[in-house]
Amino acid sequence: METPQLTIARCMKDRNLPVALVRDDRRCDGRLHTHEFSEIVIVLAGVGFHVTPHSEYPIARGDAFLIQAGRAHGYRVPRRLSLANVLFDQAALGIPLNDLTTMPGYHALFTLAPIHRRVEERLRLDAAQLARASALLDAFEREAEARAPGYVLLTASLFLQIVVHLSRCYAEADAPAMRPMLGVGRAIGFLESRAGGPVTLGQLARVASMSKSSLLREFRRATGRSPIDYHLRLRIGRACELLRCGDRAVAEIASDVGFADPGYFSRRFRVAMGMSPREYRRREAALKSGRAG
């Protein structure tokens, strides 16, 4: 049986907003579904089980977690389970996330795939943290429903406040089991800030407050990649942005993302993207022209 998919058009009905809040009192049987969008889930009350194709784990009041776009999931045997689902279309947000990427808690909660995370590494809000999250959700809901002038900007701002609040809560958690994930989060933040230059494993280990061997093990478990491969993909991703947004020479872009040899950059780019930098630029320009027409 095919897993049903919830679409942006169905669930995010205000086309001016790339974010939406759906409150949900669950009475579900464990059947799975996917989304076109990503979703922050905050458990406001009750207990139940969160189900994925590979596992299930208990959830209760105060739990907060991310469901990435395309991930199948569902809920089973809920008891008075009340959820706040914050839906967002990452591609359509158009909000600079530069400051967020410096927050280890942001990477631990939102960048690292939840499928790799152990249950004890998940975020559980205490009473004060949950009350703050609930107040932000209420303000978000009021703005989205009232649609007063400026509501799009203010609602997007409230969404970011929710993200920052949860990121801070994760970083402030004192559970020993969560420290490796925060260490990996600090390492990713450092890699983000050094997308244009070299990084050593020793530097990353110091930033993460972990040994080199522990960092390698935890980084691969959390991301599925080594730190060096992850950094390379970040640099290629930054190069893609530069190729899309201007007509600067490929050699200049290679230098900007830390490649002294343009030929080596082109080879690594082809391996990652399946085409040369120039072919990528031509394709993106054609796609943009087609959308404009």
Buried (B, 14 or more C-beta within 10 A) or exposed (E): EEEEEBEBEEBBEBEEBBBBBBEBEBEBEBEBEBBBBBBBBBBBBBBBBBBBEEEBBEBEBBBBBBBBBEBBBBBBBBEEBBBBBBBBBBEBBEBEBEEBBBBBBBBBBBBBEBEBBEEEBBBBBEEEBBEBBBEBBEBBBBBBEEEEEEBBEBBBBBBBBBBBBBBBBBBEBEEEEBBBBBBBBBBBBBBBBBBBEEBEBEBBBBBBEBEBEBBBEBBBBBBEEBBBBBBBBBBBEBBBEBBBEEEEEBBEBBBBBBBEEBEEBBEBBBEBBEEBBEEBBEBBEEEEEEEEE
